[in-house]
Amino acid sequence: MARIYNFNAGPSPMPLPVLEKAQSELLELAGAGMSVMEMSHRSKEFQSIIDEAELGIRRLLGVPEDYAVLFLQGGASLQFAMIPMNLRRPGKSADYVDTGSWANKAIKEAQIGGGATNVIWSGKGNNYSSIPKPEELKFSPEAEYVHICTNETIGGIRWTQFPKTPAPLIADMSSEILSRTIDVRRFGLIYAGAQKNLGPSGIAVVVIRKDLAERASDNVPIFLRYSTHIAEGSLYNTPNTWGIYIIKLICNWMESQGGLQAVQKLGEEKASLLYDTIDSSDFWRSPVEKESRSIMNVVWRLPGEDLEEQFVSQAKKAGFVGLKGHRSVGGIRASIYNAVPLESVEALVSFMKDFEKKNG
Ligand SMILES: *Cc1c(COP(=O)(O)O)cnc(C)c1O
């Protein structure tokens, strides 16, 4: 078997034991005599899978009883649209913090149809190299909610501390969910596309304080209302059953690793290895402010785009993939989600040191 060092930004590596477990159950899920993809989403076998997936998320994140955990289709991108549709009542506004590419996509959806969208801070003038300081945020008194992207996957920055907001805080955690402990109570709604830390693509996990789901008016399509999916336990229509099954396996795997705290500790260790290397010489340069550095998506530059291209192509030959920065920003990016083993990061760091010796 030839599994390479995979630093893809999303979809991204899965824990090997999860893939192996899925493989072993592919033809016949214990006792069911069929694959998870062949069973009714209304069967008791599937109900126990979705219950376990939900419980796994609840336990790992510490989700309180008055919050629902939903498995929805359309990825995180559909959430950009569902949030304003459901949570910003007619005639009211919403606050958005513009920290980069993903925050921007959320803002664009919120502006559709002239919806009142206050961009209360933007990092654009600074090349999106940092997260705002608490004193830079002035919330609108009328806002129905405040939206942030807690980890900008492309820019490589994250909110180290979450802001205290007068209105419910809504967070896109796609590229960092389950990478650090959080206090769910500080949020009205948390959402994440699964393909970074949770499972396969095409599914979003939404954690929503249930009372907020009551805001949606009758003009919101039934399928796009959170209240519909809460009432039906994410089984209003046929869900992504395979995706939910894999999320269950991922949660089990995280628990076998010692839970969220242990996974967080390892994640911080992996990030430090890379940042220490980047900081160790002038050959490498981090384009983002130190306090805002992401521990999931580490971005850096070399002295010149030629060298960056050489770095990516030589790394590929040496078995490292996914290191090219996003086309919109260039440079290098290593995505080191939960499933990326420490050994992959150690191997990358040693490749970097060699590369620097030859080219520095
Ligand atoms: C990947 C990503 C998304 C988009 O997820 P889709 O599942 O492709 O819709 C949104 N926000 C962030 C922060 C992401 O990293």
The ligand as an ORCA input file, in Angstrom:
! r2SCAN-3c Opt
* xyz 0 1
  C     -14.242     24.373      2.906
  C     -14.892     25.520      3.556
  C     -16.188     25.933      3.237
  C     -16.980     25.321      2.109
  O     -17.441     24.059      2.359
  P     -18.331     23.313      1.257
  O     -18.638     22.041      1.958
  O     -17.490     23.159      0.037
  O     -19.524     24.132      1.002
  C     -16.731     26.979      3.950
  N     -16.055     27.610      4.914
  C     -14.802     27.242      5.250
  C     -14.092     27.957      6.337
  C     -14.180     26.188      4.577
  O     -12.930     25.826      4.908
*
